[in-house]
């Protein structure tokens, strides 16, 4: 096994956009399941988080409704949730590819987990200036869900990415 001391330096390498989009969708599903399980375990309404997400697009008025199932709210929440999941996974791919953080499952997992923490901090401490209702959702369960999101997005990207091949037909290591 070879040790590359400077293997994570910047190189011009385009991410695999397809792998990133799929990774965002897969991680988005896992995140949704974790959040819903957390709501169920703690005895909170399963419809509260979708209502908060839908309010990003619909405004505060979406929060005035009772936290019950509403097909319109669910549709908007799912669209916003998966759009954000894909955008975050694309950002993660833009970080992973040029720095070769996709060189191993361990490195991809570490970067994904750290990315999940960063997304949590931005969402729950930065974006609360625009969407103050998310301050209520701060906590260890949301943090864990974001870490898992980053792990799943990074590891799915790693498994699905198609790297450029050199002239001999082998994968380029950049």
trRosetta pair geometry for C-beta under 8 A, 3 or more apart (Angstrom, degrees):
i j d omega theta_ij theta_ji phi_ij phi_ji
4 7 3.1 70 116 -52 127 121
4 103 7.9 -104 51 -173 138 160
6 9 5.4 9 168 -28 90 118
7 100 5.9 -101 154 97 82 144
7 103 6.3 53 145 -86 128 170
8 99 5.1 28 -174 170 80 89
8 100 5.5 -136 -111 66 55 96
8 101 6.5 58 -134 -73 111 68
8 103 7.6 -112 -82 0 84 137
8 107 7.6 -161 -87 -155 126 140
9 99 7.2 -144 111 -137 9 67
9 100 7.9 20 45 19 46 116
10 98 5.4 8 -149 150 72 107
10 99 6.0 -31 -91 -87 55 72
11 98 5.8 -169 64 -162 52 66
11 99 7.8 152 22 -87 73 24
11 100 6.9 43 25 -37 116 103
11 174 4.7 163 89 176 152 106
12 98 6.6 -7 -111 -125 23 105
13 97 4.8 -142 103 157 103 97
13 98 5.2 172 44 -95 85 54
13 100 7.7 78 27 -66 154 72
13 164 7.5 -138 -143 8 93 120
13 174 5.0 -20 -69 -113 142 149
14 97 6.7 -41 124 149 16 155
14 164 8.0 84 46 -44 92 118
15 19 7.7 -127 165 62 87 103
15 20 5.8 42 146 -43 128 133
15 90 7.6 145 92 -156 152 60
15 93 3.7 100 -163 150 150 106
15 94 5.7 -87 -21 -76 139 45
15 96 7.0 83 -110 66 112 90
15 97 4.0 -147 -83 -24 72 146
15 157 8.0 -34 -165 -164 111 125
15 161 7.6 -85 -169 -125 68 122
16 19 4.0 42 103 17 116 116
16 20 6.5 159 89 -18 62 85
16 93 7.0 -116 53 -158 57 133
16 97 7.5 159 -1 -90 65 129
16 157 7.3 154 63 -164 103 83
16 160 7.1 -161 108 113 139 82
16 161 4.0 161 23 -139 142 79
16 162 5.3 130 -117 38 138 67
16 163 7.5 -82 -50 -71 121 43
17 20 5.5 -57 -148 37 34 113
17 21 6.3 34 156 -20 68 104
17 90 7.1 17 -137 -121 77 98
17 93 7.3 147 -101 111 42 159
18 21 6.0 -54 -148 34 30 108
18 22 6.4 24 156 -12 64 108
18 160 7.4 -121 111 144 87 118
18 162 7.7 18 56 13 120 109
19 22 5.9 -57 -146 42 30 108
19 23 6.0 35 153 -23 65 110
19 93 7.1 139 89 -112 92 135
19 156 7.4 175 180 131 81 75
19 157 5.0 99 139 -143 106 60
19 160 3.8 167 -127 100 97 103
19 161 4.2 -103 24 -80 175 60
19 162 7.0 177 -38 1 123 69
20 23 5.5 -54 -144 38 29 115
20 24 6.4 33 154 -22 63 104
20 86 7.8 91 132 -163 84 68
20 89 4.9 155 179 135 76 95
20 90 4.9 94 145 -96 137 53
20 92 7.1 168 -139 69 103 87
20 93 3.7 -63 -94 -31 127 151
20 153 8.0 33 -151 -176 62 96
20 157 5.7 29 -91 -113 57 113
21 24 5.7 -52 -151 33 30 113
21 25 6.6 29 152 -17 63 104
21 86 5.4 15 -134 -142 69 106
21 89 6.9 146 -94 93 21 130
21 90 7.2 26 -71 -69 65 94
22 25 5.7 -54 -150 36 34 111
22 26 6.3 31 154 -16 68 106
22 156 6.5 -138 113 153 88 120
22 160 5.7 -94 74 139 135 175
23 26 5.8 -54 -142 39 30 109
23 27 6.0 25 159 -13 66 111
23 89 4.7 167 94 -159 96 133
23 92 7.7 -111 114 77 136 129
23 93 7.4 139 49 -61 142 111
23 152 7.4 163 -169 131 79 69
23 153 4.6 90 152 -156 105 59
23 154 7.4 101 -172 -43 139 13
23 156 3.7 160 -116 90 81 112
23 157 4.1 -13 -64 -56 160 78
23 160 6.7 -156 -54 36 94 131
24 27 5.9 -57 -139 43 26 107
24 28 6.0 34 156 -26 62 109
24 82 7.6 105 135 -167 100 65
24 85 4.4 136 175 135 87 79
24 86 3.9 126 116 -102 154 43
24 87 7.4 113 -138 21 149 31
24 88 6.5 140 -124 64 106 76
24 89 3.0 -134 -69 13 92 141
24 90 6.9 -14 -51 -26 140 71
24 153 6.0 37 -85 -125 48 109
25 28 5.5 -53 -145 33 27 116
25 29 6.7 30 155 -20 62 101
25 82 6.4 26 -113 -150 72 106
25 85 6.6 113 -85 114 30 129
25 86 6.7 22 -53 -78 72 91
26 29 5.9 -53 -155 31 31 110
26 30 6.6 27 151 -14 64 106
26 152 6.0 -141 118 158 96 112
26 153 7.5 161 73 -93 90 51
26 156 4.8 155 63 -102 144 163
27 30 5.6 -54 -147 39 36 111
27 31 6.1 40 153 -23 67 107
27 85 6.0 178 85 -165 92 109
27 89 6.3 157 34 -79 134 118
27 148 7.9 167 -152 126 86 68
27 149 4.8 88 172 -158 110 65
27 150 7.6 82 -151 -55 143 14
27 152 4.0 155 -103 93 82 109
27 153 3.8 -21 -43 -60 157 82
27 156 6.6 -138 -42 15 91 137
28 31 5.6 -52 -144 36 29 114
28 32 6.4 34 155 -21 63 104
28 81 6.1 128 -163 143 114 92
28 82 5.1 93 164 -110 165 66
28 84 8.0 132 -108 78 116 74
28 85 3.2 -5 -77 -125 115 171
28 86 7.5 -24 -40 -40 138 64
28 149 7.5 50 -79 -135 39 105
29 32 5.7 -53 -151 33 30 113
29 33 6.5 29 154 -17 64 105
30 33 5.8 -56 -151 36 31 110
30 34 6.3 31 153 -18 66 107
30 148 6.2 -127 135 139 120 112
30 149 6.9 172 84 -96 104 57
30 152 4.9 156 39 -62 155 173
31 34 5.8 -57 -149 38 30 111
31 35 6.3 27 156 -17 66 108
31 81 8.0 -167 92 -176 121 112
31 85 7.0 -166 31 -104 140 120
31 145 5.4 91 -145 174 76 100
31 146 7.6 47 -125 -88 116 40
31 148 6.9 164 -88 90 68 100
31 149 4.5 27 -77 -86 119 107
31 152 7.8 -145 -41 44 82 140
32 35 5.9 -59 -147 38 28 109
32 36 6.2 23 158 -15 65 109
32 81 6.8 73 -79 161 109 150
33 36 5.9 -59 -146 39 28 107
33 37 6.2 28 157 -18 65 108
34 37 5.8 -56 -145 38 28 110
34 38 6.2 30 155 -21 64 108
34 141 8.0 176 154 177 96 86
34 144 7.3 -142 176 109 136 94
34 145 4.4 167 109 -114 132 97
34 148 6.0 131 -57 66 163 149
35 38 5.6 -54 -148 36 30 113
35 39 6.5 31 153 -20 64 103
35 49 5.4 141 158 -155 129 176
35 141 7.8 113 -118 144 56 106
35 142 7.6 40 -108 -105 95 69
35 145 5.5 59 -64 -128 79 159
36 39 5.6 -50 -148 34 34 112
36 40 6.3 34 153 -19 65 106
36 46 5.7 36 -145 -144 88 100
36 49 7.6 -123 -77 44 61 139
37 40 5.6 -56 -147 38 32 112
37 41 6.1 32 156 -20 67 107
38 41 5.8 -52 -141 37 29 110
38 42 6.3 11 163 -3 63 112
38 141 4.3 125 -151 -176 143 136
38 142 7.9 175 117 -60 168 54
38 145 7.0 -82 -17 -54 146 125
39 42 6.3 -69 -145 48 25 98
39 44 4.5 -92 -155 75 76 99
39 45 6.7 -51 -179 86 123 31
39 46 5.1 137 108 -100 138 53
39 48 6.8 176 -131 43 133 107
39 49 6.5 -119 -62 -10 139 118
40 43 7.7 33 178 -70 28 27
40 44 8.0 -78 -50 52 19 66
40 46 6.4 22 -66 -79 82 103
42 141 7.5 -87 -33 -45 137 163
44 48 6.0 -58 156 18 109 143
45 48 4.4 110 77 -29 102 99
45 67 4.1 87 120 126 163 129
45 68 7.7 -84 -158 -76 129 43
46 49 7.7 -53 -179 28 41 98
47 50 5.8 -58 -156 46 53 109
47 51 5.9 60 148 -29 77 108
47 67 4.6 155 87 172 99 73
47 68 5.6 96 50 -147 167 6
47 69 5.7 -133 -91 -69 135 47
47 70 7.4 98 -163 9 132 80
47 73 7.6 62 -171 104 103 138
48 51 5.7 -63 -151 36 28 114
48 52 6.5 27 156 -19 66 105
48 67 4.7 1 -76 -146 70 140
49 52 5.6 -54 -146 35 35 111
49 53 6.3 32 157 -17 67 105
49 77 7.8 107 122 -162 68 138
49 137 7.1 95 -106 -115 87 137
50 53 5.6 -55 -145 39 35 111
50 54 6.1 36 156 -21 68 106
50 73 6.0 102 130 137 105 98
50 74 5.6 -2 175 -107 150 59
50 77 3.7 55 -162 175 82 175
50 78 7.6 -6 -135 -44 110 67
50 81 8.0 -57 -118 -39 72 133
51 54 5.8 -52 -143 37 29 111
51 55 6.5 38 152 -29 60 104
51 62 6.0 178 -169 145 74 97
51 63 6.2 112 151 -105 108 57
51 65 7.0 -146 -135 69 125 100
51 67 5.7 -104 -7 -117 153 79
51 70 7.9 73 -92 33 93 119
51 73 5.7 -8 -100 -178 66 138
51 77 7.2 -39 -51 -76 21 134
52 55 5.6 -50 -154 25 31 118
52 56 7.9 49 146 -31 56 86
52 63 7.0 48 -95 -95 57 103
52 131 7.9 101 180 168 87 121
52 133 5.6 -155 -133 120 98 119
52 134 6.4 122 176 -85 127 70
52 136 8.0 -142 -104 63 142 111
52 137 6.6 132 142 -41 174 138
53 56 6.0 -33 -174 2 43 113
53 76 7.9 167 111 115 84 80
53 77 4.2 88 84 -143 114 87
53 80 5.3 170 162 86 95 125
53 81 5.4 7 -174 -63 152 94
54 57 6.3 -66 -169 45 48 97
54 58 5.3 7 150 10 84 123
54 62 4.9 -151 107 -177 102 154
54 73 4.6 -110 -17 -159 173 72
54 74 7.7 -50 -65 -54 133 15
54 76 4.2 81 -134 94 97 113
54 77 4.2 -57 -54 -63 89 82
54 80 6.6 172 -98 15 39 139
55 58 5.7 -70 -115 61 35 89
55 59 6.4 -64 -163 100 70 15
55 60 6.2 48 -160 -99 117 29
55 61 7.9 170 -125 53 88 46
55 62 4.1 -155 -86 65 74 121
55 63 5.2 23 -91 -43 144 94
55 131 7.0 129 108 -145 104 109
55 133 6.4 10 91 48 155 149
56 80 5.3 139 65 -164 125 150
56 131 6.0 -22 -100 -97 77 146
57 76 5.4 -144 66 -176 134 113
57 79 7.6 9 -27 85 163 110
57 80 5.3 -142 -25 -74 119 127
58 61 6.4 -100 142 65 97 90
58 62 4.1 90 88 -48 129 125
58 73 7.8 -71 2 -115 159 72
58 76 6.0 43 -38 157 115 164
59 62 6.5 133 71 -4 50 93
60 63 5.5 -51 -168 29 58 114
60 64 7.2 66 140 -32 75 95
60 133 7.5 151 -118 -33 81 130
61 64 5.5 -42 -159 14 47 119
61 65 8.0 52 151 -24 63 90
62 65 6.5 -44 -171 15 41 110
62 73 6.2 136 -159 -118 108 103
62 76 7.7 -115 -117 85 147 147
63 133 5.9 -142 -94 -104 153 160
65 68 7.8 -102 145 36 98 80
65 70 6.5 11 138 -40 152 156
65 73 7.1 -138 69 -64 148 142
69 74 6.9 4 -158 -45 75 127
70 73 3.9 62 81 14 111 113
70 74 6.5 173 82 -15 55 85
71 74 5.6 -57 -144 38 31 113
71 75 6.3 33 158 -22 66 104
72 75 5.9 -53 -148 32 29 110
72 76 6.5 23 157 -11 64 107
73 76 6.0 -60 -150 41 29 107
73 77 6.0 30 154 -21 66 112
74 77 5.6 -57 -142 39 28 113
74 78 6.2 27 159 -19 65 106
75 78 6.0 -56 -148 36 27 108
75 79 6.5 25 155 -17 63 107
76 79 5.8 -56 -148 37 31 110
76 80 6.2 25 157 -14 67 109
77 80 6.0 -58 -145 41 28 107
77 81 5.9 29 157 -22 65 112
78 81 5.6 -53 -138 38 28 113
78 82 6.2 16 167 -8 65 109
79 82 6.5 -63 -144 43 23 98
79 83 6.1 25 157 -20 62 112
80 83 5.8 -58 -145 37 27 112
80 84 6.3 23 159 -14 64 108
81 84 6.1 -63 -153 40 25 106
81 85 6.2 27 152 -22 64 109
82 85 5.2 -47 -139 35 38 117
82 86 6.3 39 159 -19 66 102
83 86 6.0 -57 -152 36 28 108
83 87 6.4 27 152 -17 64 108
84 87 5.6 -54 -143 38 34 112
84 88 6.1 32 158 -18 68 106
85 88 6.0 -56 -147 38 26 108
85 89 6.3 24 155 -16 63 109
85 149 7.5 -120 -128 -157 92 119
85 153 7.8 -160 -174 -89 82 122
86 89 5.7 -57 -146 39 31 110
86 90 6.3 34 154 -22 65 104
87 90 5.7 -54 -150 34 30 112
87 91 6.6 32 152 -19 64 103
88 91 5.6 -52 -150 35 34 112
88 92 6.4 37 150 -20 65 104
88 115 7.8 135 175 156 98 113
88 119 5.7 38 -140 -111 134 139
88 149 7.5 12 112 147 146 124
88 153 7.0 -81 113 -112 97 168
89 92 5.4 -49 -147 36 35 116
89 93 6.4 39 152 -21 65 102
89 153 4.5 -142 -108 -154 94 121
89 157 6.9 176 -171 -63 99 119
90 93 5.7 -52 -149 35 33 112
90 94 6.5 36 151 -21 64 103
91 94 5.6 -53 -152 34 33 114
91 95 6.7 30 150 -16 64 104
91 115 8.0 162 104 -158 99 124
92 95 5.7 -58 -154 37 34 110
92 96 6.1 28 153 -19 70 111
92 111 7.6 132 -161 133 95 103
92 112 6.8 47 -159 -111 138 70
92 115 5.1 67 -109 -173 105 165
92 150 7.0 173 -106 -140 142 78
92 153 5.5 90 53 126 163 126
92 154 6.1 -112 167 -78 134 80
92 157 6.9 -161 110 -23 112 158
93 96 5.6 -55 -135 40 33 109
93 97 5.9 30 170 -22 69 108
93 157 5.6 -159 -91 -142 95 144
93 161 8.0 159 -135 -93 110 121
94 97 6.8 -43 -129 30 21 106
94 98 7.5 2 177 3 52 108
95 98 7.7 -85 -164 41 20 91
95 99 6.6 -23 168 20 59 123
95 101 6.8 -5 127 24 82 144
95 111 7.0 -176 118 178 118 125
95 115 7.0 169 59 -93 153 126
96 99 6.8 -98 -155 54 21 90
96 101 4.2 -103 -137 66 68 106
96 102 4.8 74 161 -41 113 96
96 108 6.7 41 -138 -121 132 82
96 111 6.1 134 -96 116 91 152
96 154 6.6 158 -82 -134 144 91
96 157 6.6 112 60 115 162 145
96 158 7.9 -112 176 -71 149 82
97 100 7.7 16 -179 -72 27 36
97 101 8.0 -46 -23 38 19 83
97 102 6.5 3 -90 5 49 128
97 161 7.9 -180 -93 -144 99 149
100 103 4.8 40 161 -48 93 111
100 173 7.7 42 -129 167 130 70
100 174 5.7 -168 -81 86 110 117
101 107 5.3 -152 -164 146 61 107
101 108 6.2 121 141 -92 80 54
101 111 4.4 47 176 -38 140 163
101 154 7.8 -64 127 -150 112 120
102 107 7.4 -142 -76 95 10 110
102 108 5.4 51 -116 -86 53 111
102 154 7.9 -155 -96 -171 81 83
102 157 6.8 -96 -107 118 124 102
102 158 5.0 -176 -149 -107 92 83
102 161 6.3 7 -179 29 155 158
103 107 5.4 22 56 47 87 151
103 108 7.9 -179 41 -42 46 87
103 173 7.8 56 -121 -163 97 91
104 107 4.7 90 56 11 86 100
104 108 6.7 -154 89 -4 42 89
105 108 5.7 -56 -141 42 30 111
105 109 6.0 33 157 -23 65 109
105 155 6.5 42 -146 -124 85 95
105 158 6.4 150 -100 123 61 159
106 109 5.8 -57 -146 36 25 111
106 110 6.4 25 156 -18 62 107
107 110 5.8 -54 -147 36 31 112
107 111 6.3 25 158 -13 65 108
108 111 6.0 -59 -145 42 28 107
108 112 6.0 31 155 -22 64 111
108 154 4.4 169 170 155 85 107
108 155 5.8 128 120 -85 122 54
108 157 7.2 -163 -157 72 126 98
108 158 4.3 -24 -113 -57 170 139
109 112 5.6 -55 -143 38 28 114
109 113 6.2 28 158 -20 64 105
109 151 5.6 23 -146 -136 76 88
109 154 6.3 169 -88 95 30 130
109 155 6.0 31 -82 -67 79 105
110 113 6.0 -55 -147 35 27 108
110 114 6.4 21 156 -12 63 109
111 114 5.8 -57 -146 42 31 109
111 115 6.1 36 152 -23 65 108
111 150 7.9 -137 118 168 51 111
111 154 5.8 156 83 -127 89 149
112 115 5.5 -55 -146 36 29 114
112 116 6.4 36 152 -23 63 102
112 150 4.0 155 167 147 67 79
112 151 4.6 125 115 -94 127 30
112 152 7.4 168 174 29 142 31
112 153 5.9 170 -140 66 112 81
112 154 2.7 -121 -70 5 120 137
112 155 6.4 -60 -19 -23 167 75
113 116 5.5 -49 -152 30 33 116
113 117 6.8 34 149 -18 63 100
113 147 5.1 21 -147 -161 77 90
113 150 5.4 153 -89 94 18 123
113 151 5.4 31 -69 -67 77 90
113 154 7.9 -74 -19 20 54 145
114 117 5.6 -48 -152 33 37 113
114 118 6.5 38 148 -19 65 104
114 150 7.1 -153 52 155 35 156
115 118 5.5 -53 -149 37 35 114
115 119 6.3 36 152 -20 67 103
115 150 4.2 162 76 -138 89 125
115 153 7.6 -95 94 72 136 127
115 154 6.9 139 32 -54 136 120
116 119 5.7 -51 -145 35 31 111
116 120 6.4 36 152 -21 63 103
116 146 4.3 148 178 140 88 72
116 147 4.1 142 106 -107 143 30
116 148 6.9 124 -135 30 159 29
116 149 5.2 143 -118 64 108 84
116 150 2.7 -122 -42 -4 93 123
116 151 6.7 -24 -29 -16 143 70
117 120 5.6 -53 -151 34 32 115
117 121 6.5 30 153 -18 65 106
117 143 7.2 27 -116 -160 70 91
117 146 6.8 126 -79 113 28 117
117 147 6.2 30 -56 -87 74 87
117 150 7.4 -49 -3 -3 58 158
118 121 5.8 -55 -149 37 32 110
118 122 6.3 29 155 -16 66 107
119 122 5.8 -55 -145 40 31 109
119 123 5.9 28 158 -17 66 112
119 146 5.4 -164 82 -163 103 117
119 149 7.1 -81 71 89 149 131
119 150 6.7 176 14 -65 125 108
120 123 5.9 -61 -143 41 25 108
120 124 5.8 -15 174 14 65 117
120 142 6.5 137 -137 131 109 91
120 143 5.2 72 -157 -117 161 63
120 146 3.8 163 -63 70 103 169
120 147 7.6 -18 -29 -43 136 68
121 124 6.8 -69 -125 52 18 85
121 125 5.3 -32 -170 33 61 121
121 126 6.9 58 135 -13 66 103
122 125 7.2 -56 -96 55 9 79
122 126 4.5 -35 -153 35 51 133
122 127 6.3 55 148 -21 68 99
123 126 7.2 25 -15 49 11 88
123 127 5.3 -27 -143 29 37 128
123 134 6.5 -112 157 167 82 151
123 146 7.5 -162 30 -101 137 139
124 127 7.4 1 -44 49 18 92
124 128 6.3 31 -173 -43 35 116
124 134 5.8 -132 -113 141 62 109
124 135 7.0 120 -168 -105 76 42
124 137 6.8 -121 -113 85 112 87
124 138 4.8 128 -179 -94 132 88
124 142 6.7 109 -66 122 147 143
125 128 6.4 -29 -127 11 15 118
125 138 7.8 75 -62 -104 77 128
126 129 6.9 -48 170 6 42 105
127 130 5.6 -53 -169 43 66 103
127 131 5.6 1 146 35 94 104
127 134 6.5 16 97 49 100 153
128 131 6.2 -76 -120 77 37 64
128 132 5.4 67 179 -117 78 44
128 134 5.2 -129 -95 69 85 98
128 135 4.7 83 -146 -59 141 89
129 132 7.4 26 -125 -73 12 79
131 134 5.1 52 112 -8 104 112
132 135 5.8 -21 -176 -2 62 115
133 136 6.1 -33 -178 16 57 114
133 137 8.0 47 136 -11 67 102
134 137 5.3 -54 -161 34 58 113
134 138 7.6 86 144 -46 70 77
135 138 6.0 -21 -167 -14 45 114
137 142 5.5 102 149 -71 90 150
138 142 6.5 -106 -138 48 25 142
139 142 5.4 95 58 14 70 99
139 143 7.0 -128 107 -5 37 94
140 143 5.3 -54 -144 38 36 116
140 144 6.2 38 157 -21 69 103
141 144 5.9 -52 -149 36 30 109
141 145 6.4 31 152 -19 63 106
142 145 5.5 -53 -146 37 34 113
142 146 6.4 33 154 -19 66 105
143 146 5.8 -57 -151 37 30 110
143 147 6.5 31 152 -19 65 104
144 147 5.6 -52 -147 35 34 112
144 148 6.3 32 154 -16 66 105
145 148 5.8 -55 -148 39 30 110
145 149 6.3 41 149 -27 63 103
146 149 5.2 -44 -147 29 35 119
146 150 6.6 34 154 -16 64 101
147 150 5.9 -55 -155 36 32 109
147 151 6.4 33 149 -19 65 106
148 151 5.4 -52 -145 38 35 114
148 152 6.0 31 158 -16 69 107
149 152 6.1 -61 -146 40 25 105
149 153 6.1 23 158 -17 64 112
150 153 5.8 -55 -140 39 28 110
150 154 6.1 22 163 -14 65 111
151 154 6.1 -64 -148 40 23 105
151 155 6.0 10 163 -9 64 115
152 155 6.1 -59 -136 44 26 103
152 156 5.9 26 163 -18 64 112
153 156 6.1 -58 -142 39 22 108
153 157 6.3 26 156 -21 60 110
154 157 5.7 -56 -149 36 28 114
154 158 6.3 31 153 -22 64 106
155 158 5.5 -47 -146 33 34 115
155 159 6.4 30 156 -15 64 106
156 159 5.9 -58 -147 39 31 108
156 160 6.0 7 162 -1 67 117
157 160 6.3 -75 -140 48 23 96
157 161 5.7 35 166 -46 67 107
158 161 6.3 -40 -134 9 20 112
163 171 4.7 67 77 -156 127 105
163 172 6.0 -148 150 52 113 75
163 174 7.9 -122 -158 -23 122 106
164 171 7.8 111 78 -153 41 62
164 172 5.1 -13 87 27 88 127
165 169 5.7 0 170 -151 133 31
165 170 6.5 155 -153 77 90 22
165 171 5.9 -63 -103 -97 72 40
165 172 6.4 171 -131 -18 19 86
166 169 7.5 -56 72 7 62 19
166 170 6.0 -10 42 62 99 74
166 171 7.9 63 1 144 83 10
166 172 4.9 115 -45 -76 91 93
